[in-house]
Amino acid sequence: MNFELTEEERLIKNMTRDFANEVIIPQIEEFYETKDFPLGIFQQMADLGLMGLKYPEEFGGSGASNMAYITAMEEIARGDCGVGLTWGVHQTLGSVSIIKFGTEQQKEKYLPKMAAGEWLGAFGLSEANAGSDNQGMECKAELQDDGTWKVNGTKMFISNTGTPISFGGIFLFVTGKTPSGKKEFTSFIVDKDTPGYSIGTKFKKMGFDWGDTREQIFEDCILSDEQRLGPRGNGFKQIMDTLDAARIGYAANSLGMAVRCYDEALKYGNERKQFGQTINSFQVTSFKLANMATKIELARLMVQKAAWMRDNNIPHTKEAAMAKYYASKICMEVASEAVQIHGGYGFSEEYPVCRYFRYGKMMEIGEGTNEINQIVISRHLGIVGL
């Protein structure tokens, strides 16, 4: 087994590490104070080609591998988890379905501007009464006699639709019933200026304060059939494939945040003195750091394996779920230990670990809660009755 990065991956890692250190970390605090979207950071990412990292070369992207993507994501998220989350949606949930299932006209309309960072990818699945349970979705697109679709309903907790570079997004709607009687789902691309479509105010959240998370409202919203993404009734299948990619990126995001928490704890413990010596020299603290480093290394290996499998077209639903579940779990654990090492200062907003601790809980909820990912894993274990 060869654990060395390729030349391309090393270059991307070095570039994103420098960008995190020189741009994200020095600037991001301002946006947690103002709660404004950090447009300048994303514009600089576009200048570096990062907004089109996974997009096909024929549409202005770099066509990078998933291994290159997770390598970059770890560094971007180490700079700030929120930047990683926003960028991750743009690279996976908000674009993969267009890349894999879109018509040539759809690809030509959306992908070049998304790869250039002019438009920000977004995706809408969750609803007020349908998070983990997709059969609870109620937002409907009804086929009209003239071939258009009328959409009514709402989506909840949707990111990236209200920024200065938002164009709309990909949405999953109920479009009927399957032969078995279950709900049929179809994906559509909805532009922000479509009559009948609007967005709510930005949610106030426990963390990720500047993050653009909103309700999406559809009131007699008329969509042409050209806005349908892939065949009718194929939406759920598309989303399951996209979620595999998204979970790998989300896991890398958790990994990057865990690394930042570890780095902050190591630095603080090397400087903080009690009883005449640095607190890291006490066995109780050094063992905490040893456990944190071990968990991070294990999570990185899981994320890399899932990304390698996707790059090689090997079925990886179980591995993607495992990587997301474990990486987000240890992210929360490492963040908690980082706060503990900081002591009272860890509870202060003056130290970044305070914010990361709140973020850690978010990582256990997004891209399928950890409980849902455990169900996904269990179904691949051959357990009778599942």
Phi, psi and omega in degrees: 000136182249113182264005180283144175285150173289170179300318178299315181294322177296317179298316180294319179298313180296319180295313182288329176295314178298319180296318178297316182289321189265338184240303187295304185299316179292333188259334195292331181302323180303321185281339172285337175280313184276338184065020176274153177291130183281068185304318182300324179296317181288330175294322177291327175296322177295320179298330179274357181084009184284332181291338177250022188306312183264001182281148181301146181298326182292347177246021174095004180268186180261344181062033184290156179285167175293329176297318178295321181297312182291330176296316178292318182299319179302318181287318178298315181291330175297325175292311175195126181298324180295320175297319178298318180297313181297315179294322181296319177299318180297325183275340186232278187303323184274001185218329187302319181295324177292316181298317187269329189237354183286158174285167178298323179295319179294317179298316182292329181285317190259316191297317180301317180288328177289318180295329180279352181082010177283328177238143182252125182293144179216159182214136182236114178236308188294149175227172183302323182247016182214092174257278178286332184266096183294334179289350176274357180298140182236347181292116190247145170243116184254129180289129181263165182299332182271007177090356176274174180237133176255123184250133175221138179137188181223156171241152187232148176060045182259132184260154168078015182259353184238021180271169177297343180245018177282142177245351189132232177169182175264132181230147177254124181238155171283127181239012179148206180237146174278167177304333181276356178096357178278166180290142177261136182240140178225141180267146177223151170261124183244123177279149187295336181267012180291126178303135179093353178250131178213166180240149178277182177288158182292134180291145169272123188237167179292332179210183179056050191301321182278350184298140184270096180233122189215166168279145177245129188242129179237116181234102184050045181279121184263122178245139175283161180293341177292344178272352176291137183252102183082178182296152175300137178083000183261004187299316183294321178298318178300315184294323179297320177293318181294323180296327176301314179294318183294321181294325177295314178295321179296321177297319178294327176296313177301319179299313180299321179292321178298320178299317180297318178298317178298314180301316181294320180293318179298314181297312182297316182293334177282340182259325184286129179243137173219143181055032174082009179210161179295146183291337177292339180283348174281138184301323183299324179280318180297326177290325175300313180295322178297318178293319178298314181296322180294316179298319179298316181296319178295317179297319180299318179296321179293318179295317180296319180296315180297319179294318178298318179296319179294319179298331183258016176056037175262132179309131190216021180301315179297314183293324177295318178295319178298316181296315180296314182298309186288316182297319180288327178295312181286335175299314178296319181293316180293320178298319179296317179293325178297318177297318181298319179295325178286344181064222181300328179293334178293343179266003182257139179293349178291341181247132187297337181297335177300314179291320182296328178298318177293320178300323184304322179294322178299323182293336178278352184254318185289162180054042185089121179303162179297331177293319178295319179294329174293324176296315178302314179298314183301323181291347178258009183259358180079023180285127181291133177101349178265000000 
